[in-house]
Structure formats: structure tokens, C-alpha cells
Amino acid sequence: MKILLDTSVLVAAMVESHPMHARAHPWLDRGCGGEFEWVVAAHSLAELYHVLTAYPARPRLVPGIAR
């Protein structure tokens, strides 16, 4: 089964301080573990990069790390 992860899930899964991190991160783990195949739209990747580099986290994510 393929599951499309959108930007909101990806941001929450990747940013530990995000309020929904605990709910979103397991989806990445399960997909990486082979439970299902996850896919991401190209537009979502561009949006994810933008959000991660603008997210008000401390320390800030620099573009090289977000990439």
C-alpha cells in the first residue's frame, strides 16, 4: 500500500517541538520500516523546504540542513 504524506505531516514528524510530532513521527518510522510505502508530491517537498527554513524553532534550521 502507498500512503501520500503531505507537508503538514512531514513538518510535524521532523520538528520535535511541533505539537503534533508524537502523532506524525511514527508514520515516517512505519514507512521506513517497510510496513507501507510512503510517497511525497514534488510540490510538498518544495513547501516542506520553505516551512522548515522559516519555522520559528531554536536553533533555526539553516537551508543546508533542511535540504
N, C-alpha and C positions, 0 to 999 in steps of 0.2 A: 504494500500500500504506500502511496506517496502522499505526503502532507505538505502543503504550502504554508510556510511560516512568513507572516507579514512583518513589517517594520516594528509594530508595537510589541510583538512577542520577542523579536530579536533584541531590541533595546532593553527590555526588561530582563531578558536572560543574560545579557552581557554586562549589565551595570549592577553590581552587588547592592548599591544603595537604593536602587529603584524599589518602590513599594511592592511591585508585583514580581520581583526577582525569584522568590521562593516558588511561585507557581509556574513561571516561564522556563526557568533553567532546566528542570527535569525533561522538558520536551527536547532540548538540544542533546542532553545526555542519552535519552532513549533513542534518538535518531542516530547519534554517533555510535551507539552500542549495537546497531543493526536491527532494532525492534521494528523500525519502519524506515523508509527513505524520505528525507525531507528535502524540499526544493525551495528556492528563493527566486522571485522575479528580479530581473535586472533593475527595474525601477526601484524596487525595495532595497537593493544594495546601495544605490546612489543615495536614497533617502536615509538609510542607516548610517552611512558615512557622514552625511550632513548633521544628523541628530547627535551622533557620538562626538563630533568635534565641537558642537555647540552646547552640549549637555552641561548644566551647571554643577558638575561634580568637582570635588577637590581630591587630588590634583586633577587639573583639566587633562583630557585626552588630547594629545597632540596628533596631527594628521597622520604621521608615520605609524603610530600605534593603532589608530582607528583603521588604517588600511589593512 
